[in-house]
Amino acid sequence: MADGIRRFLLVPLRTLFLCVLMAGCQVMPAQSRLETVRSVDLKRFMGDWYIIASIPTFIEKGAFAGIESYALNADGTVATTFTFRKGGFDGPQKRYTPKGFIVDSTTNATWGMRFIWPIKAEYLILDLAPDYSTTIIGRNKRDYLWIMARTPVLTGDEYAALVRKAESYGYDASLIRKVPQRMR
């Protein structure tokens, strides 16, 4: 009787083990690593950037008038101030002050952004206009994205071109949300 129960229990366990083993051997399509821009002049990159659109993080959902401001610290880190209005232009102002760390000092295009110690989120400068008027920031996971500009409004053609670039990096354009901005 005990042998019968043992065999009865072992068959499903063997099947489960084989399923787990086979699932672990499946080849999952890997996304290629994103290429950053070749070079970022940090002094030119500093200042205010209006967030035109994003694949938002949970804190950014419902953001209006988002602005990311950068200032280079004496120690080479980047003081960052992220402000926006929650839920509308008259909504409560939210303010976050993560610290940026230049990870690749050859290009200055790969940063770590720390909101909470000791975690540094990946921050990749994927696109940067030659005149530093627009930029696209992303991550290799392609889970978050920010399209930013020095002015609060882009033309439809400018915006569409930046969204197409984001798509060319492997981002799903249907996830990109415009951040309402108004002229100052």
Z-matrix of the N, CA and C atoms (Angstrom, degrees):
N
C 1 1.461
C 2 1.522 1 111.05
N 3 1.327 2 116.93 1 -44.08
C 4 1.463 3 121.07 2 -179.44
C 5 1.520 4 110.81 3 -63.49
N 6 1.359 5 117.09 4 -38.17
C 7 1.466 6 120.06 5 178.35
C 8 1.520 7 111.07 6 -63.93
N 9 1.303 8 117.98 7 -38.12
C 10 1.462 9 122.37 8 178.68
C 11 1.519 10 111.68 9 -64.24
N 12 1.305 11 116.90 10 -42.11
C 13 1.474 12 120.84 11 178.19
C 14 1.517 13 110.04 12 -66.78
N 15 1.343 14 115.74 13 -42.22
C 16 1.463 15 120.10 14 179.97
C 17 1.531 16 110.39 15 -60.60
N 18 1.340 17 117.09 16 -46.68
C 19 1.467 18 120.66 17 178.42
C 20 1.527 19 110.77 18 -63.19
N 21 1.323 20 116.59 19 -40.31
C 22 1.465 21 121.83 20 179.02
C 23 1.534 22 110.91 21 -59.84
N 24 1.330 23 117.44 22 -39.77
C 25 1.466 24 121.88 23 -179.54
C 26 1.517 25 112.25 24 -79.45
N 27 1.321 26 118.68 25 -33.00
C 28 1.457 27 121.42 26 -176.93
C 29 1.521 28 112.98 27 -70.90
N 30 1.324 29 118.19 28 -34.23
C 31 1.468 30 120.66 29 -178.86
C 32 1.532 31 110.87 30 -59.00
N 33 1.340 32 119.61 31 -51.52
C 34 1.461 33 118.35 32 178.68
C 35 1.531 34 112.57 33 -64.82
N 36 1.326 35 117.57 34 -34.43
C 37 1.469 36 120.00 35 178.93
C 38 1.518 37 110.84 36 -65.90
N 39 1.330 38 117.22 37 -41.59
C 40 1.469 39 120.50 38 177.43
C 41 1.527 40 110.14 39 -63.45
N 42 1.306 41 116.31 40 -43.47
C 43 1.469 42 120.65 41 179.24
C 44 1.521 43 110.59 42 -61.98
N 45 1.318 44 117.03 43 -45.22
C 46 1.461 45 121.03 44 178.21
C 47 1.522 46 110.85 45 -60.89
N 48 1.341 47 116.90 46 -44.45
C 49 1.466 48 121.20 47 179.46
C 50 1.533 49 110.50 48 -60.40
N 51 1.320 50 117.80 49 -44.52
C 52 1.459 51 121.39 50 179.84
C 53 1.532 52 111.36 51 -64.55
N 54 1.328 53 116.96 52 -39.33
C 55 1.474 54 120.30 53 177.94
C 56 1.526 55 111.18 54 -63.61
N 57 1.327 56 115.88 55 -44.10
C 58 1.474 57 119.98 56 179.10
C 59 1.516 58 109.91 57 -64.00
N 60 1.325 59 117.43 58 -43.62
C 61 1.454 60 122.20 59 179.57
C 62 1.520 61 110.90 60 -61.08
N 63 1.326 62 117.27 61 -45.42
C 64 1.462 63 120.95 62 -179.55
C 65 1.523 64 111.44 63 -67.57
N 66 1.317 65 117.71 64 -37.94
C 67 1.473 66 120.39 65 178.61
C 68 1.516 67 110.10 66 -64.03
N 69 1.313 68 116.85 67 -36.77
C 70 1.461 69 120.80 68 179.15
C 71 1.514 70 112.20 69 -69.08
N 72 1.315 71 117.47 70 -23.01
C 73 1.459 72 121.18 71 -178.88
C 74 1.522 73 112.70 72 -89.98
N 75 1.322 74 118.15 73 -7.97
C 76 1.453 75 120.29 74 179.86
C 77 1.517 76 110.00 75 -63.98
N 78 1.303 77 115.51 76 142.22
C 79 1.453 78 120.38 77 177.72
C 80 1.523 79 107.65 78 -90.97
N 81 1.302 80 115.68 79 116.38
C 82 1.456 81 120.92 80 178.42
C 83 1.529 82 107.62 81 -93.97
N 84 1.320 83 117.96 82 137.05
C 85 1.455 84 118.56 83 179.29
C 86 1.524 85 109.72 84 -65.35
N 87 1.311 86 116.01 85 125.29
C 88 1.463 87 120.73 86 -179.27
C 89 1.523 88 109.17 87 -96.03
N 90 1.320 89 115.24 88 138.37
C 91 1.452 90 118.27 89 175.16
C 92 1.527 91 107.70 90 -79.86
N 93 1.302 92 114.76 91 142.75
C 94 1.454 93 118.47 92 178.68
C 95 1.524 94 109.58 93 -70.36
N 96 1.309 95 114.94 94 155.16
C 97 1.456 96 119.69 95 177.36
C 98 1.526 97 108.34 96 -70.82
N 99 1.304 98 114.89 97 141.85
C 100 1.456 99 120.28 98 -179.01
C 101 1.521 100 110.76 99 -76.44
N 102 1.312 101 114.94 100 143.43
C 103 1.463 102 120.31 101 175.21
C 104 1.518 103 108.83 102 -93.91
N 105 1.308 104 115.70 103 133.49
C 106 1.456 105 120.12 104 175.63
C 107 1.522 106 109.26 105 -87.14
N 108 1.320 107 115.18 106 173.93
C 109 1.456 108 119.42 107 173.37
C 110 1.535 109 108.30 108 -64.89
N 111 1.304 110 116.58 109 160.48
C 112 1.473 111 120.51 110 -176.04
C 113 1.517 112 113.49 111 -72.12
N 114 1.332 113 115.80 112 -31.10
C 115 1.454 114 117.89 113 -175.80
C 116 1.526 115 110.42 114 -159.35
N 117 1.327 116 115.00 115 139.85
C 118 1.458 117 121.42 116 175.99
C 119 1.523 118 107.98 117 -126.16
N 120 1.324 119 115.70 118 122.62
C 121 1.465 120 121.16 119 172.60
C 122 1.528 121 105.45 120 -80.62
N 123 1.314 122 116.01 121 104.80
C 124 1.460 123 120.25 122 -173.52
C 125 1.520 124 112.97 123 -57.94
N 126 1.327 125 117.88 124 -39.00
C 127 1.468 126 119.53 125 -179.45
C 128 1.527 127 110.81 126 -62.88
N 129 1.330 128 117.44 127 -38.74
C 130 1.468 129 120.56 128 178.02
C 131 1.520 130 111.99 129 -71.88
N 132 1.326 131 117.07 130 -30.28
C 133 1.456 132 121.32 131 -177.82
C 134 1.533 133 111.85 132 -75.17
N 135 1.310 134 117.23 133 -25.30
C 136 1.460 135 121.22 134 -178.47
C 137 1.529 136 110.14 135 -64.42
N 138 1.326 137 116.03 136 158.60
C 139 1.453 138 121.48 137 179.04
C 140 1.514 139 110.79 138 115.12
N 141 1.322 140 115.16 139 -164.24
C 142 1.466 141 121.86 140 -176.24
C 143 1.524 142 111.84 141 -88.11
N 144 1.337 143 114.72 142 137.78
C 145 1.454 144 123.21 143 173.81
C 146 1.526 145 107.52 144 -129.26
N 147 1.323 146 116.54 145 123.38
C 148 1.462 147 121.58 146 175.84
C 149 1.529 148 108.29 147 -80.89
N 150 1.302 149 116.20 148 132.95
C 151 1.463 150 120.08 149 178.19
C 152 1.531 151 106.99 150 -84.66
N 153 1.299 152 114.47 151 108.72
C 154 1.461 153 121.88 152 -177.07
C 155 1.531 154 110.84 153 -81.56
N 156 1.325 155 115.33 154 -39.95
C 157 1.461 156 121.05 155 179.97
C 158 1.518 157 108.42 156 -158.80
N 159 1.336 158 114.79 157 161.84
C 160 1.468 159 118.65 158 179.47
C 161 1.519 160 110.52 159 -160.23
N 162 1.305 161 114.71 160 162.45
C 163 1.450 162 121.80 161 157.14
C 164 1.521 163 100.80 162 -98.10
N 165 1.317 164 116.38 163 100.92
C 166 1.464 165 119.88 164 -164.60
C 167 1.524 166 114.92 165 -75.80
N 168 1.330 167 113.71 166 150.77
C 169 1.453 168 120.86 167 168.41
C 170 1.530 169 106.80 168 -77.51
N 171 1.316 170 117.33 169 172.43
C 172 1.475 171 119.69 170 -178.04
C 173 1.529 172 111.88 171 -62.52
N 174 1.330 173 119.00 172 -30.74
C 175 1.471 174 119.09 173 -179.16
C 176 1.521 175 111.99 174 -75.80
N 177 1.330 176 117.86 175 -19.68
C 178 1.462 177 121.33 176 -176.38
C 179 1.525 178 114.30 177 -92.13
N 180 1.313 179 117.42 178 -8.03
C 181 1.466 180 118.87 179 -178.33
C 182 1.522 181 108.83 180 -63.02
N 183 1.317 182 116.55 181 130.56
C 184 1.461 183 121.48 182 -177.73
C 185 1.518 184 113.42 183 80.16
N 186 1.342 185 117.13 184 18.47
C 187 1.471 186 121.03 185 -178.71
C 188 1.524 187 110.83 186 -80.04
N 189 1.328 188 114.55 187 139.28
C 190 1.461 189 123.28 188 172.12
C 191 1.523 190 106.92 189 -124.22
N 192 1.331 191 116.27 190 148.23
C 193 1.472 192 122.42 191 173.43
C 194 1.530 193 112.19 192 54.18
N 195 1.330 194 116.54 193 45.65
C 196 1.461 195 120.98 194 179.62
C 197 1.517 196 112.26 195 -73.69
N 198 1.317 197 115.50 196 133.73
C 199 1.467 198 122.05 197 177.46
C 200 1.525 199 108.38 198 -135.68
N 201 1.325 200 115.46 199 132.01
C 202 1.463 201 122.09 200 173.93
C 203 1.529 202 106.20 201 -110.41
N 204 1.323 203 116.83 202 123.91
C 205 1.472 204 122.08 203 -178.79
C 206 1.519 205 109.21 204 -117.61
N 207 1.328 206 115.46 205 135.68
C 208 1.464 207 121.42 206 -178.63
C 209 1.525 208 110.10 207 -122.19
N 210 1.333 209 114.86 208 142.64
C 211 1.470 210 121.60 209 173.58
C 212 1.523 211 106.98 210 -141.26
N 213 1.312 212 116.18 211 132.50
C 214 1.462 213 121.73 212 -178.99
C 215 1.524 214 109.61 213 -78.70
N 216 1.320 215 116.31 214 123.67
C 217 1.461 216 121.72 215 176.63
C 218 1.526 217 110.26 216 -82.47
N 219 1.316 218 117.26 217 159.19
C 220 1.466 219 122.57 218 179.98
C 221 1.526 220 112.13 219 -59.80
N 222 1.336 221 117.66 220 -29.43
C 223 1.465 222 121.06 221 -179.27
C 224 1.534 223 113.54 222 -85.19
N 225 1.340 224 117.59 223 4.67
C 226 1.458 225 121.84 224 177.91
C 227 1.514 226 113.95 225 91.40
N 228 1.327 227 118.53 226 -5.16
C 229 1.460 228 120.71 227 175.29
C 230 1.527 229 108.76 228 -81.56
N 231 1.310 230 116.11 229 170.12
C 232 1.464 231 121.00 230 -177.31
C 233 1.530 232 108.93 231 -117.95
N 234 1.327 233 115.40 232 115.61
C 235 1.465 234 120.46 233 173.90
C 236 1.521 235 106.67 234 -74.24
N 237 1.311 236 115.80 235 125.58
C 238 1.462 237 121.18 236 -175.68
C 239 1.519 238 109.29 237 -121.93
N 240 1.332 239 115.21 238 136.43
C 241 1.457 240 120.69 239 174.16
C 242 1.522 241 107.16 240 -128.31
N 243 1.317 242 115.01 241 120.67
C 244 1.460 243 121.95 242 179.82
C 245 1.519 244 107.17 243 -113.45
N 246 1.335 245 116.30 244 117.60
C 247 1.463 246 120.66 245 179.36
C 248 1.525 247 109.89 246 -125.34
N 249 1.335 248 115.02 247 150.27
C 250 1.454 249 120.98 248 173.95
C 251 1.522 250 108.30 249 -163.56
N 252 1.314 251 115.45 250 167.84
C 253 1.464 252 122.71 251 174.68
C 254 1.519 253 107.57 252 -101.45
N 255 1.311 254 117.08 253 133.41
C 256 1.461 255 121.82 254 -177.61
C 257 1.525 256 110.53 255 -88.77
N 258 1.336 257 117.02 256 118.86
C 259 1.451 258 122.11 257 172.40
C 260 1.514 259 116.77 258 85.12
N 261 1.315 260 118.98 259 -11.07
C 262 1.460 261 121.48 260 179.71
C 263 1.522 262 110.53 261 170.48
N 264 1.323 263 115.91 262 168.73
C 265 1.466 264 119.78 263 -178.95
C 266 1.524 265 112.46 264 -62.85
N 267 1.330 266 117.19 265 -25.43
C 268 1.457 267 121.54 266 177.99
C 269 1.525 268 112.67 267 -100.84
N 270 1.328 269 116.74 268 6.61
C 271 1.464 270 120.82 269 -179.75
C 272 1.515 271 111.93 270 -70.86
N 273 1.304 272 116.80 271 171.67
C 274 1.463 273 119.82 272 -179.62
C 275 1.523 274 110.99 273 -63.70
N 276 1.329 275 114.98 274 140.82
C 277 1.463 276 118.95 275 178.69
C 278 1.523 277 109.79 276 -80.02
N 279 1.317 278 114.69 277 133.96
C 280 1.462 279 122.23 278 175.47
C 281 1.520 280 107.39 279 -109.47
N 282 1.325 281 115.21 280 144.52
C 283 1.472 282 120.25 281 -177.81
C 284 1.526 283 108.67 282 -141.41
N 285 1.317 284 115.29 283 128.03
C 286 1.463 285 122.34 284 176.96
C 287 1.522 286 107.91 285 -127.07
N 288 1.327 287 115.49 286 146.17
C 289 1.475 288 119.44 287 -176.76
C 290 1.531 289 111.27 288 -130.72
N 291 1.324 290 116.86 289 68.83
C 292 1.468 291 118.29 290 176.36
C 293 1.527 292 109.95 291 -71.70
N 294 1.309 293 115.15 292 164.83
C 295 1.465 294 120.51 293 177.23
C 296 1.518 295 108.16 294 -112.77
N 297 1.326 296 115.70 295 134.11
C 298 1.450 297 121.11 296 178.23
C 299 1.517 298 111.03 297 -96.56
N 300 1.327 299 115.56 298 143.55
C 301 1.460 300 122.83 299 178.74
C 302 1.515 301 108.32 300 -127.06
N 303 1.318 302 116.73 301 124.39
C 304 1.464 303 120.21 302 179.05
C 305 1.531 304 107.06 303 -73.98
N 306 1.326 305 116.42 304 117.41
C 307 1.461 306 121.91 305 -178.15
C 308 1.528 307 110.17 306 -89.19
N 309 1.321 308 117.02 307 -39.18
C 310 1.466 309 122.13 308 -179.79
C 311 1.522 310 108.26 309 -114.53
N 312 1.328 311 116.61 310 97.32
C 313 1.470 312 120.08 311 -177.08
C 314 1.530 313 112.71 312 -78.28
N 315 1.319 314 117.46 313 -5.55
C 316 1.464 315 120.25 314 175.26
C 317 1.527 316 109.94 315 -73.34
N 318 1.346 317 116.20 316 -43.59
C 319 1.464 318 120.21 317 -179.02
C 320 1.529 319 112.57 318 -105.67
N 321 1.321 320 117.92 319 -23.31
C 322 1.479 321 124.51 320 -172.53
C 323 1.524 322 112.12 321 62.10
N 324 1.335 323 117.15 322 19.89
C 325 1.464 324 121.13 323 -175.28
C 326 1.528 325 113.13 324 -105.45
N 327 1.318 326 117.84 325 -6.11
C 328 1.461 327 121.69 326 177.06
C 329 1.514 328 108.24 327 -117.29
N 330 1.323 329 114.20 328 119.00
C 331 1.464 330 120.90 329 -178.35
C 332 1.514 331 109.70 330 -121.93
N 333 1.313 332 114.06 331 163.84
C 334 1.453 333 121.98 332 164.47
C 335 1.517 334 105.40 333 -113.03
N 336 1.313 335 118.04 334 134.97
C 337 1.469 336 121.48 335 -179.94
C 338 1.520 337 107.22 336 -116.04
N 339 1.337 338 115.85 337 118.31
C 340 1.462 339 119.62 338 -175.90
C 341 1.522 340 111.02 339 -107.20
N 342 1.332 341 114.50 340 113.60
C 343 1.465 342 121.87 341 173.27
C 344 1.521 343 109.87 342 -90.40
N 345 1.344 344 115.69 343 -38.90
C 346 1.465 345 122.49 344 -178.07
C 347 1.524 346 107.95 345 -133.06
N 348 1.319 347 116.47 346 127.59
C 349 1.458 348 120.53 347 178.27
C 350 1.507 349 109.51 348 -66.84
N 351 1.290 350 121.05 349 137.12
C 352 1.459 351 131.16 350 4.26
C 353 1.529 352 113.15 351 -102.10
N 354 1.317 353 117.98 352 14.95
C 355 1.460 354 122.02 353 -172.43
C 356 1.529 355 110.87 354 -81.71
N 357 1.330 356 115.16 355 127.07
C 358 1.463 357 121.57 356 175.58
C 359 1.522 358 108.57 357 -115.43
N 360 1.309 359 115.94 358 119.65
C 361 1.467 360 121.14 359 178.54
C 362 1.528 361 109.29 360 -82.49
N 363 1.310 362 115.38 361 144.42
C 364 1.464 363 121.07 362 177.76
C 365 1.525 364 109.88 363 -67.89
N 366 1.327 365 115.58 364 138.40
C 367 1.460 366 123.36 365 -177.38
C 368 1.520 367 105.96 366 -141.08
N 369 1.332 368 116.88 367 106.78
C 370 1.458 369 121.73 368 -175.66
C 371 1.523 370 110.59 369 -113.84
N 372 1.308 371 116.76 370 126.47
C 373 1.466 372 121.07 371 175.36
C 374 1.529 373 106.33 372 -85.78
N 375 1.335 374 114.96 373 101.56
C 376 1.461 375 122.03 374 -173.35
C 377 1.515 376 113.24 375 -87.67
N 378 1.312 377 115.49 376 -31.27
C 379 1.462 378 120.33 377 -177.61
C 380 1.520 379 107.64 378 -145.76
N 381 1.299 380 116.42 379 141.20
C 382 1.458 381 121.74 380 179.21
C 383 1.523 382 107.74 381 -150.58
N 384 1.323 383 115.61 382 118.93
C 385 1.469 384 119.46 383 179.54
C 386 1.532 385 109.18 384 -61.05
N 387 1.329 386 117.41 385 145.96
C 388 1.467 387 120.05 386 -179.68
C 389 1.534 388 113.41 387 -54.41
N 390 1.344 389 116.72 388 -31.79
C 391 1.470 390 119.78 389 179.63
C 392 1.541 391 112.27 390 -92.98
N 393 1.318 392 116.63 391 9.49
C 394 1.472 393 123.19 392 179.31
C 395 1.530 394 112.21 393 59.62
N 396 1.334 395 115.62 394 34.89
C 397 1.468 396 120.22 395 179.97
C 398 1.524 397 112.87 396 -92.22
N 399 1.332 398 117.40 397 -24.59
C 400 1.468 399 121.79 398 178.24
C 401 1.524 400 109.03 399 -141.48
N 402 1.320 401 114.56 400 156.64
C 403 1.463 402 120.11 401 176.59
C 404 1.523 403 109.41 402 -152.04
N 405 1.315 404 115.17 403 156.67
C 406 1.460 405 122.09 404 172.16
C 407 1.523 406 106.84 405 -124.23
N 408 1.327 407 115.10 406 126.49
C 409 1.457 408 122.30 407 178.90
C 410 1.525 409 107.85 408 -113.00
N 411 1.324 410 117.03 409 136.42
C 412 1.457 411 119.39 410 -179.48
C 413 1.513 412 112.29 411 -148.61
N 414 1.323 413 113.54 412 -169.43
C 415 1.463 414 122.38 413 179.45
C 416 1.524 415 108.76 414 -140.90
N 417 1.325 416 116.64 415 151.28
C 418 1.460 417 120.39 416 179.21
C 419 1.520 418 112.86 417 -58.73
N 420 1.322 419 118.21 418 -30.47
C 421 1.462 420 121.01 419 178.28
C 422 1.526 421 112.11 420 -69.33
N 423 1.327 422 115.63 421 -16.43
C 424 1.467 423 121.78 422 -178.13
C 425 1.529 424 111.98 423 58.75
N 426 1.326 425 114.93 424 32.40
C 427 1.456 426 119.81 425 179.01
C 428 1.525 427 112.67 426 -94.96
N 429 1.298 428 118.22 427 -27.69
C 430 1.460 429 123.02 428 178.63
C 431 1.514 430 109.16 429 -130.85
N 432 1.332 431 115.35 430 153.08
C 433 1.460 432 121.55 431 -177.85
C 434 1.515 433 108.03 432 -155.73
N 435 1.321 434 116.24 433 145.35
C 436 1.461 435 121.15 434 174.99
C 437 1.521 436 108.93 435 -135.08
N 438 1.319 437 115.28 436 126.56
C 439 1.461 438 122.32 437 172.05
C 440 1.526 439 104.69 438 -104.87
N 441 1.329 440 116.08 439 119.49
C 442 1.460 441 119.98 440 -174.41
C 443 1.527 442 110.87 441 -128.90
N 444 1.329 443 114.61 442 156.04
C 445 1.467 444 121.12 443 -179.60
C 446 1.517 445 109.49 444 -144.56
N 447 1.316 446 115.11 445 162.04
C 448 1.468 447 120.96 446 178.07
C 449 1.525 448 111.56 447 -77.38
N 450 1.329 449 116.27 448 -15.23
C 451 1.465 450 121.15 449 177.96
C 452 1.526 451 108.08 450 -116.91
N 453 1.326 452 118.45 451 154.81
C 454 1.466 453 120.02 452 -176.72
C 455 1.524 454 115.09 453 -73.83
N 456 1.319 455 117.78 454 -11.56
C 457 1.462 456 120.45 455 -176.67
C 458 1.529 457 109.27 456 -136.26
N 459 1.338 458 115.31 457 137.73
C 460 1.461 459 121.84 458 172.78
C 461 1.526 460 108.04 459 -113.65
N 462 1.319 461 116.69 460 157.27
C 463 1.458 462 119.32 461 173.17
C 464 1.525 463 107.92 462 -69.10
N 465 1.317 464 116.50 463 162.25
C 466 1.460 465 120.99 464 177.70
C 467 1.519 466 112.10 465 -58.30
N 468 1.338 467 116.33 466 -40.32
C 469 1.462 468 120.52 467 179.91
C 470 1.527 469 111.49 468 -66.86
N 471 1.341 470 117.05 469 -41.66
C 472 1.470 471 120.42 470 178.39
C 473 1.531 472 110.61 471 -61.98
N 474 1.324 473 115.20 472 -45.53
C 475 1.459 474 120.15 473 -179.85
C 476 1.531 475 110.72 474 -62.45
N 477 1.320 476 116.89 475 -47.45
C 478 1.470 477 121.36 476 -178.98
C 479 1.527 478 111.00 477 -60.31
N 480 1.322 479 117.47 478 -39.71
C 481 1.469 480 120.80 479 178.90
C 482 1.529 481 111.14 480 -63.53
N 483 1.333 482 117.49 481 -39.36
C 484 1.462 483 120.57 482 179.00
C 485 1.530 484 111.55 483 -69.93
N 486 1.318 485 117.28 484 -36.80
C 487 1.467 486 120.30 485 176.27
C 488 1.526 487 109.93 486 -65.43
N 489 1.338 488 117.33 487 -40.97
C 490 1.474 489 120.34 488 177.23
C 491 1.526 490 110.47 489 -61.28
N 492 1.331 491 116.96 490 -40.14
C 493 1.470 492 119.84 491 176.88
C 494 1.525 493 110.21 492 -62.08
N 495 1.321 494 117.14 493 -43.40
C 496 1.465 495 120.82 494 178.86
C 497 1.530 496 109.86 495 -59.44
N 498 1.323 497 116.50 496 -42.18
C 499 1.468 498 120.60 497 177.62
C 500 1.528 499 110.64 498 -61.94
N 501 1.339 500 116.57 499 -39.24
C 502 1.467 501 119.84 500 -179.38
C 503 1.523 502 111.60 501 -65.62
N 504 1.333 503 117.62 502 -20.74
C 505 1.465 504 121.96 503 176.53
C 506 1.529 505 111.61 504 -86.46
N 507 1.329 506 117.26 505 -1.67
C 508 1.453 507 120.85 506 178.20
C 509 1.516 508 114.84 507 99.98
N 510 1.323 509 117.72 508 11.41
C 511 1.463 510 121.17 509 177.97
C 512 1.522 511 110.21 510 -84.73
N 513 1.313 512 116.03 511 148.26
C 514 1.451 513 123.19 512 176.24
C 515 1.534 514 107.63 513 -85.78
N 516 1.320 515 116.93 514 109.79
C 517 1.471 516 121.38 515 -176.17
C 518 1.529 517 112.20 516 -62.41
N 519 1.324 518 117.26 517 -24.99
C 520 1.471 519 118.82 518 -179.26
C 521 1.533 520 111.77 519 -68.09
N 522 1.319 521 117.86 520 -15.49
C 523 1.463 522 121.78 521 179.33
C 524 1.531 523 112.96 522 -90.69
N 525 1.326 524 116.03 523 -11.94
C 526 1.471 525 120.79 524 -177.41
C 527 1.527 526 109.12 525 -77.03
N 528 1.311 527 116.18 526 128.45
C 529 1.474 528 123.17 527 -179.14
C 530 1.521 529 109.96 528 -117.74
N 531 1.333 530 116.10 529 131.02
C 532 1.461 531 120.05 530 174.31
C 533 1.523 532 109.23 531 -68.10
N 534 1.307 533 115.42 532 142.02
C 535 1.466 534 121.77 533 175.19
C 536 1.525 535 106.00 534 -101.21
N 537 1.333 536 118.35 535 115.36
C 538 1.458 537 119.34 536 -179.39
C 539 1.541 538 111.24 537 -59.33
N 540 1.316 539 114.10 538 131.22
C 541 1.462 540 121.96 539 179.50
C 542 1.518 541 107.70 540 -128.49
N 543 1.304 542 117.20 541 158.59
C 544 1.467 543 119.93 542 170.36
C 545 1.509 544 108.35 543 -138.38
N 546 1.322 545 113.47 544 154.93
C 547 1.467 546 119.40 545 -177.78
C 548 1.522 547 108.72 546 -65.25
N 549 1.321 548 115.02 547 143.07
C 550 1.475 549 120.37 548 178.77
C 551 1.489 550 110.80 549 -86.21
